[in-house]
Every structure is written in structure tokens, then in C-alpha cells.
Amino acid sequence: MALFARHRPEPEIPPVPWDGTPWFTVTDVLRPGTLTRKPVKGERAVRAATTHEGVRYFAPAVLLVADGAEQPAYELYDATRPETLLCSLTPEKSGARYRVTDAAGTELGLLLRTPPAKRAVQHGWWLRQPGRPDIVARYNWARGSAKDIAARGKEKVVRGAGAVVGGVVDSVLSLGVEGDARRGPSNEGWPVTWRAEGEAEPEALVCRYLEDIRTYHPRASWLDRRLALALAVVREGTKG
């Protein structure tokens, strides 16, 4: 009799619909690791959680094809129908902008990188969908109009000729990175919310950590989910 039972081979995990999951992640992990087993990895893809015999897996939902350039172009394919192109991501302006088009070449929108001078106020990538307000993720303290932000700054005025306490503002300026890179005591990052101010459903997309995995949750019914996929793919590729 063997002293230790052999692990059973991993089951075949079928792909899941890309537009039928409440959230997704971009990873090469098929099965997360446990205390007794190492994680099982596969191709890097957009994946969604599924369960097989009580074990959680990350099933592929969207297949990724990159051209290998320094500023790569991407093609995203439906994992349930691998011949079906969902959208293409074409870099422009040295990768500071991506144009997102469908299989027919029709523009779905733009993915834009926030200039360094604005990253203390706004997260690294944002979206522009035709016919909608800009879809932007700002830090909590920087939400609202320029007048709102200025009013918050005035609340911090202290002794001296109009000196402003560095409190919240200086701490963010000194970081120069996205707020969700900070980790809390529960080992979960701060959520990032992309909003389109003026829309009836302004909350478009939320990114948060679930069990140490960065996940994306489309919210607004009007948001083209392919743009959410594009943002996640580029953002995870650039770590920004």
C-alpha cells in the first residue's frame, strides 16, 4: 500500500461565457493553491470563477493574443467559440492610448493612460465610450468638480500665509501610484471605481481584491463589457 495517496489529475474545465459572469480576472491561474497543493496554471486569459466537485477553478472566458511588441496590440477571442473575435486593442501614442474595435473594425471606444501629472488625483487608466461621459476613476478625496476639490483643500488651511496641510493631498502626491496598490490589514486592496458623472448609472466598473486576487466587476448596464475587458487586459499587462 502506498504511504501517500496520489493526487488525482486535474479535471478538464470548460470555458464559460464572457458576458455571463458578475466579475472576472486576468490571470494564468487555473486552480488557486492551497496549504497542501501548489496552484495549477494554464494560459494567461480573462477568467471567471467556477466550481467542480467542490473545488474552485478559474475557467477561461476570453482568450488573449498579443503581438509581442514593447507596446503590444491585443486580440480578444470568445473562449467558448475560439474563432470569434470580440475586439482588437491597437496601441497609439507610444502605448498611452489604445483604440478598441470590434471584429468589423467599428470603434467601440478608447482606453487612455492618465498623464503622470494627474496620477496623484486620478487612477492610471480610464475609458471613453462613444455617446457617454468619460469613465474615470478618481481618488476619494479628489471626487467632484475642481471647486469641490479646492473646498476640501481650504478645510486644511493652517497657520501661515495660506499654507495648506499636506494631510491627504501630500500623502497621495508622494505615492504617485494607484490607491489600490495599498493593502489593508485584511490583505484586501482599496476598491477602485470608474464613474461616468452625469449618467443615470454613474458607477460603471469596480476593481477590488477578492482573496488576494484583483477582480473586475462591471456595474452599469450601458457599459460595453468589451471595453471593461480591454481595460483589465491592458492594466494588468502594464501593472498600472
Secondary structure, DSSP 8 states (H G I E B T S, - for coil): --SS-------------TTS-S-BEEEEEEE---SSS--EEEEEEEEEEEEETTEEEEEEEEEEEE---SS--EEEEETTSTT-EEEEEEEETTTTEEEEE-TTS-EEEEEEE--GGGTTTB-SEEEE-TTS--BB-B-GGG-S-HHHHHHHHHTTB-SSSS-B--HHHHHHHHH-S-GGGSB-TTS-B--EEEE-TTSSS-EEEEEEEETTEEEEEE--TTS-HHHHHHHHHHHHHHT-
